[in-house]
Amino acid sequence: MDWNLQQISKLLEVVFENAHEPMIVTDRDGKILLMNRSYREFLNVQDVIGKPVTEVIENTRMHIVGQAGVAEIADIQQIKGQKMIAHRIPIMDEGKVIAVLGTVLFQDVQELTALAAMVDQLKDELTYYKKELRRRMGATYHFDQIVGYNQKLQELKKFAQKVAKSDSTVLITGESGTGKELFAHAIHAQSKRKMGPFIRVNCAAIPDSLLESELFGYEEGAFTGAVRRGKKGKFELANHGTILLDEIGDMPLPLQAKLLRVLQEKEVERVGAVRTTPIDVRVIASTNLDLLQRIKEGKFRADLYYRLNVVTLSIPPLRERLEDLPELVSNLLKQLSESTGVTVKVIDEDVWPVLRGYSWPGNVRELRNVLERALHLVEDDVLRKEHIWLPASDEVVPVAAASPSGRELRPLRQLLEETEREALMLAMQQTGGNKLEAAKLLQISKSSFYEKWEKYQQKK
């Protein structure tokens, strides 16, 4: 509809009269021209039009603002024993004051105090949730937690700290248990993306049929059982952060082609989608496999390898840095004392030849397991040689192969779990920590192997 001047004037009058905030308009000399219902009810007055504002509102400064022509913003004014916060704004026409508008923001300063307290509380809650989100989605480890004096390790740390400041793709190689994920966490924690998410994906633990949707997400109706409105994949969740593709050497070939496209185009295409989604993600990949050998076997794409192999970090195995054993043992014992409640104050000298004489195929992870087992045998705060259990000649003898004579009869379920656990350990020992090969050796699927391995790792 087209509004005429009379209708607009009526609208402004209604808006002014029904405004929630107390409002008043005076001329430049302080005579009241308008006062809305909210202000009249607050002051308990009625016929005020034409009266001097000083007779109606105590401690008013409307007439002063009218003469000076200078606005007073958020000024504290006391009325009826209450401290109020008010605006007084001169209305100008051709450089002259023709009226003054007064509004009350808070009829009681306590309202402002309560609001400020609420804002402070919301800020505290937001800070807490941000920290919690960073804790859950961010990096857990930092470079100062990678201990050791080995020259190769020190050079590797120094190089990794430089690499962390860039956005270059990083390929971390090394045997199982050497600390590849530790380096990946540390790189993210020292990068310019440290405030963004750090998303970890184990490419070997997720069944091949689910890996594509886990990595790239899917649209609504992409397949039976799909979540309504679709689901973001790991790459989208890692936007503006870092994604770690662990066990990248076990990724199926069809997905390798799609990953290559993601790395080149910086965009992902959800399963069932008709459009792509741009992403800003730094990629860190890790593997304990020889990718060049996998390429020769036709199990890994050469173009993807060269795309990932921008910066390579090769983590040395523990057997090549045995001089770091004292620091590693000290550091691990401190960590384990928190979870086990057992503290070691003295390490017997006979312990060190035992530890140095072992080849540590499971590397630092195996060292941690050995120490955790030993802590349960410690009785007088002293770690002794007899507390250290290591496989003879680097071999694990399964429970099933041992003679049953003299063994204490225990529940069948417990015996089966022990046999299964030691079979897993034996397979890991014989394959040098290669989980995929260990699963093949035991003739079980890789996802089943990872499920069992994680279960027994948590039970230690």
C-alpha positions in Angstrom: 0.0 0.0 0.0 1.1 3.6 -0.5 1.4 5.6 2.7 0.4 9.2 2.9 1.8 11.7 5.3 -1.0 11.4 7.7 -0.7 7.6 7.9 3.0 7.8 8.4 2.5 10.4 11.2 0.0 8.1 12.9 2.4 5.1 12.6 5.2 7.0 14.3 2.9 8.2 17.0 1.8 4.6 17.7 5.4 3.2 17.7 6.5 5.9 20.1 3.6 5.4 22.4 4.0 1.6 22.6 7.8 1.4 22.7 9.1 -0.8 25.6 11.8 1.7 26.7 10.7 4.9 28.5 11.0 7.8 26.0 10.5 11.5 26.1 10.8 14.4 23.7 11.2 18.1 24.8 11.9 21.3 23.0 15.3 23.0 23.4 14.1 24.9 26.5 13.0 21.7 28.3 9.2 21.8 27.7 7.7 18.3 27.3 6.4 17.6 23.8 5.9 13.9 24.0 6.2 11.2 26.7 5.3 7.6 26.0 3.2 5.2 28.1 6.2 3.3 29.5 7.7 6.5 30.9 4.4 7.8 32.3 3.7 4.5 34.1 7.2 4.4 35.5 6.8 8.0 36.9 3.1 7.5 37.7 2.1 10.7 35.9 -0.5 11.5 33.2 -1.0 15.0 31.8 2.5 16.3 31.3 2.5 17.7 27.8 3.7 21.4 27.9 5.1 21.2 31.4 8.8 21.9 32.2 10.6 18.6 32.3 12.3 19.7 35.5 8.9 19.6 37.3 8.2 16.0 36.1 11.6 14.2 36.1 14.0 14.7 39.0 17.7 15.2 38.2 16.9 15.6 34.6 19.4 17.2 32.1 17.1 17.4 29.1 17.0 21.2 29.1 20.8 21.3 29.5 21.3 19.2 26.5 18.8 21.3 24.6 20.9 24.5 25.3 24.3 22.9 24.8 23.4 20.7 21.8 25.8 18.0 23.0 24.5 14.4 23.4 24.9 12.5 26.7 25.2 8.8 26.1 24.7 6.1 28.8 24.5 8.7 31.6 23.6 7.5 35.1 20.5 9.3 36.5 18.8 8.8 39.8 15.0 8.7 39.9 12.9 7.6 42.8 16.0 6.3 44.5 16.9 4.1 41.5 19.9 4.6 39.4 19.0 4.5 35.8 21.0 4.6 32.5 19.7 7.1 30.0 20.5 8.7 26.6 19.9 12.4 25.9 20.3 13.2 22.2 19.7 16.6 20.6 17.7 16.6 17.4 19.2 19.1 15.0 17.7 20.9 12.0 20.0 23.1 9.8 22.5 23.2 12.6 20.1 24.2 15.3 18.6 22.2 18.2 14.8 21.9 17.7 14.2 19.1 20.2 15.8 16.6 22.6 15.1 12.9 22.7 15.6 11.1 26.0 15.5 7.3 26.4 16.0 5.0 29.4 18.1 1.9 28.6 17.9 0.3 32.1 15.4 1.4 34.7 17.7 -0.1 37.3 21.5 -0.3 37.1 21.2 -3.8 38.7 19.6 -4.9 35.4 22.8 -3.9 33.7 24.9 -5.6 36.3 22.9 -8.8 35.9 23.3 -8.6 32.1 27.0 -8.0 32.4 27.3 -11.0 34.7 25.4 -13.2 32.2 27.6 -12.1 29.4 30.7 -12.9 31.5 29.3 -16.3 32.3 28.5 -17.0 28.6 32.1 -15.9 27.7 33.5 -18.3 30.3 31.3 -21.1 29.0 32.3 -20.4 25.4 36.0 -20.4 26.4 35.5 -23.8 28.2 33.7 -25.4 25.3 36.4 -24.1 22.9 39.1 -25.6 25.0 37.2 -28.9 25.3 36.6 -29.0 21.5 40.3 -28.4 20.9 41.1 -31.1 23.5 38.9 -33.6 21.8 39.6 -32.6 18.2 43.1 -31.1 18.6 46.6 -32.5 19.0 47.4 -34.4 22.2 51.2 -34.5 21.9 53.9 -31.8 21.3 57.5 -31.9 20.3 58.7 -31.6 23.9 57.1 -35.0 24.6 59.2 -36.7 21.9 62.2 -37.6 24.1 65.7 -38.9 23.2 69.3 -37.8 22.6 69.8 -39.9 19.5 71.4 -37.6 16.9 69.1 -38.9 14.1 66.0 -38.3 16.2 67.2 -34.8 17.2 67.8 -33.8 13.6 64.4 -35.3 12.7 62.6 -33.2 15.4 64.4 -30.1 14.3 63.4 -30.7 10.7 59.8 -31.5 11.6 59.5 -28.3 13.6 60.5 -26.3 10.5 58.1 -28.3 8.4 55.2 -27.7 10.9 55.2 -24.0 10.1 54.3 -24.7 6.4 51.2 -26.3 4.8 53.3 -29.0 3.0 52.0 -32.5 2.8 54.0 -34.8 5.1 54.6 -38.5 4.8 55.8 -40.2 8.0 57.3 -43.7 7.6 58.7 -46.1 10.2 58.0 -49.4 11.9 55.0 -50.0 14.0 55.3 -48.4 17.5 58.1 -45.9 16.6 55.9 -42.9 17.3 54.6 -41.8 13.8 51.3 -40.5 15.2 53.2 -38.7 18.0 55.1 -36.7 15.3 51.8 -36.0 13.4 50.2 -34.6 16.6 53.3 -32.5 17.3 53.4 -31.1 13.7 49.8 -30.0 14.0 50.3 -28.5 17.4 53.1 -26.3 16.2 51.5 -25.3 12.9 49.4 -22.2 12.1 46.4 -24.6 12.0 46.8 -25.6 15.7 43.5 -23.9 16.6 41.7 -26.0 13.9 40.7 -29.6 14.2 43.1 -32.6 14.1 41.2 -35.6 12.6 42.7 -39.0 12.6 41.7 -41.8 10.2 43.1 -45.4 10.4 42.8 -46.5 6.8 43.4 -50.2 7.7 40.9 -50.4 10.6 37.8 -49.2 8.6 36.2 -51.8 6.3 36.8 -51.0 2.6 33.1 -50.7 2.0 32.8 -47.9 4.6 36.1 -46.1 4.1 34.9 -43.9 1.2 31.9 -42.6 3.1 34.0 -42.1 6.2 36.6 -40.1 4.4 34.4 -38.1 2.0 30.9 -38.2 3.5 27.6 -38.9 1.8 24.4 -37.2 0.7 20.9 -38.0 1.9 19.6 -41.2 0.3 23.1 -42.2 -1.0 22.5 -45.7 0.2 20.2 -47.7 2.5 20.6 -46.6 6.1 22.2 -43.2 5.2 21.6 -40.5 7.8 18.9 -38.0 6.9 20.4 -34.8 5.4 23.7 -36.7 4.8 26.9 -36.7 6.8 30.2 -34.9 6.6 33.3 -37.0 5.9 36.6 -36.7 7.8 38.0 -34.3 5.2 35.2 -31.8 5.7 35.4 -32.2 9.5 39.1 -31.4 9.2 38.5 -28.2 7.3 41.0 -25.4 8.3 42.9 -28.1 10.2 44.9 -31.2 9.7 43.9 -34.8 8.7 46.2 -37.8 9.6 45.7 -40.7 7.2 47.3 -43.5 9.2 48.2 -46.8 7.5 47.8 -45.1 4.1 49.6 -48.1 2.5 46.5 -50.2 3.2 44.0 -47.9 1.4 42.2 -49.7 -1.5 43.3 -48.7 -5.0 39.9 -47.2 -6.1 40.0 -44.8 -3.1 43.6 -43.9 -3.8 42.4 -42.4 -7.1 39.7 -40.3 -5.3 42.2 -39.2 -2.6 44.6 -38.1 -5.4 41.9 -35.9 -6.8 41.2 -34.4 -3.4 44.8 -33.5 -2.9 45.1 -31.9 -6.4 41.8 -30.1 -6.5 41.3 -29.2 -2.8 37.7 -30.3 -2.9 35.7 -33.4 -1.9 32.7 -35.1 -3.5 30.4 -36.8 -1.1 29.0 -40.2 -2.0 25.8 -39.6 -4.0 26.5 -35.9 -4.4 26.2 -33.9 -7.7 28.5 -31.1 -6.6 31.9 -30.8 -4.9 32.8 -29.1 -1.6 35.9 -27.0 -1.4 38.2 -27.8 1.6 41.3 -26.3 3.2 43.0 -29.2 4.8 46.6 -30.1 5.5 47.3 -33.8 4.9 49.7 -35.9 7.0 50.0 -39.6 5.9 51.8 -42.4 7.8 52.7 -46.0 7.1 54.9 -48.8 8.3 54.9 -50.3 4.8 57.5 -49.9 2.0 55.3 -47.9 -0.4 57.8 -48.3 -3.3 57.5 -52.0 -2.9 53.7 -51.7 -2.8 53.9 -49.7 -6.1 55.9 -52.6 -7.7 53.3 -55.0 -6.5 50.6 -52.9 -8.0 49.0 -52.2 -4.6 49.7 -48.5 -4.4 49.5 -45.7 -7.1 52.8 -44.1 -8.0 51.1 -40.8 -8.7 49.6 -40.7 -5.2 52.9 -41.7 -3.7 54.7 -38.7 -5.3 51.8 -36.4 -4.3 52.2 -37.5 -0.7 56.0 -37.6 -0.7 56.5 -33.9 -0.5 58.2 -34.0 2.9 59.2 -37.4 4.3 60.0 -38.1 7.9 61.5 -41.5 8.6 61.3 -42.4 12.3 64.2 -44.5 13.5 63.4 -47.8 15.3 64.2 -48.2 18.9 67.0 -50.7 18.3 68.9 -47.9 16.4 68.7 -45.5 19.3 69.2 -47.7 22.4 71.1 -44.8 24.0 67.7 -43.2 24.5 66.5 -46.1 26.7 67.1 -44.4 30.1 65.2 -41.2 29.2 62.4 -43.2 27.5 62.1 -45.6 30.5 62.0 -42.6 32.9 59.4 -40.8 30.9 57.2 -43.9 30.4 57.4 -44.8 34.1 56.1 -41.4 35.0 53.2 -41.7 32.6 52.4 -45.3 33.7 52.5 -44.4 37.4 49.4 -42.2 36.9 47.4 -45.0 35.3 48.7 -47.9 37.5 49.2 -46.1 40.8 52.6 -47.8 41.1 55.7 -45.6 41.5 59.3 -46.7 40.8 61.9 -44.8 42.7 64.9 -47.0 41.9 65.9 -48.9 38.7 68.3 -51.8 39.4 71.5 -51.7 37.3 70.8 -55.2 36.1 67.7 -54.0 34.2 69.7 -52.0 31.6 71.7 -55.0 30.0 68.4 -56.8 29.7 66.7 -53.9 27.9 69.7 -53.2 25.7 70.0 -56.8 24.7 66.6 -57.0 23.1 65.8 -56.0 19.5 62.5 -54.3 20.3 60.5 -55.2 17.1 57.5 -53.5 18.7 59.6 -50.4 19.4 58.6 -47.8 22.0 55.0 -49.1 22.1 56.4 -52.6 23.1 58.7 -50.9 25.7 55.7 -49.3 27.2 53.9 -52.6 27.4 56.9 -54.3 29.0 57.2 -51.6 31.6 53.5 -51.6 32.4 53.6 -55.4 33.0 56.7 -54.9 35.2 55.0 -52.3 37.4 52.4 -54.9 38.4 55.2 -57.0 39.8 57.0 -54.2 41.7 56.6 -54.4 45.5 59.2 -52.1 47.1 59.5 -49.2 44.6 62.5 -50.9 42.9 62.4 -52.1 39.3 64.5 -55.3 39.1 65.6 -57.6 36.3 63.1 -60.3 37.3 60.3 -57.9 36.7 61.1 -57.6 33.0 59.5 -60.1 30.8 60.8 -60.4 27.3 60.3 -63.1 24.6 63.2 -65.5 24.5 65.2 -65.0 21.3 62.6 -62.4 20.3 59.9 -65.1 20.0 56.6 -65.3 21.8 55.5 -68.8 22.8 51.7 -69.0 22.7 49.9 -70.3 25.8 48.4 -73.2 23.7 52.0 -74.5 23.0 53.0 -74.7 26.6 52.7 -77.8 28.7 49.5 -77.7 30.8 51.1 -79.5 33.7 51.3 -77.5 36.9 49.1 -74.7 35.5 46.4 -73.3 37.7 42.9 -74.1 36.4 41.1 -70.9 35.4 37.8 -70.1 33.7 37.8 -71.2 30.1 37.0 -67.7 28.9 40.0 -66.2 30.6 42.3 -68.9 29.1 40.9 -68.3 25.6 41.4 -64.5 25.9 45.0 -65.1 27.0 45.6 -67.5 24.1 44.1 -65.0 21.7 46.1 -62.1 23.0 49.4 -63.9 22.9 48.6 -65.2 19.4 48.1 -61.5 18.3 51.4 -60.6 19.9 53.2 -63.5 18.2 51.8 -62.5 14.8 52.9 -58.9 15.4 56.4 -60.1 16.4 56.8 -62.3 13.3 55.6 -59.5 10.9 57.7 -56.8 12.5 54.6 -54.9 13.7 52.8 -55.0 10.4 49.1 -55.3 11.4 47.8 -56.1 7.9 50.4 -59.0 7.5 49.6 -60.1 11.0 45.9 -60.4 10.2 46.7 -62.4 7.1 49.0 -64.7 9.2 46.1 -65.3 11.6 43.7 -65.7 8.7 41.3 -63.1 10.0 40.1 -59.8 8.4 42.0 -56.6 9.1 39.1 -55.0 10.8 38.7 -58.0 13.1 42.4 -57.9 13.9 42.3 -54.2 14.7 39.2 -54.7 16.9 40.9 -57.5 18.9 44.2 -55.6 19.1 42.6 -52.5 20.5 40.6 -54.5 23.0 43.7 -56.2 24.5 45.7 -52.9 24.4 43.0 -51.3 26.5 43.0 -54.2 29.0 46.7 -54.0 29.7 
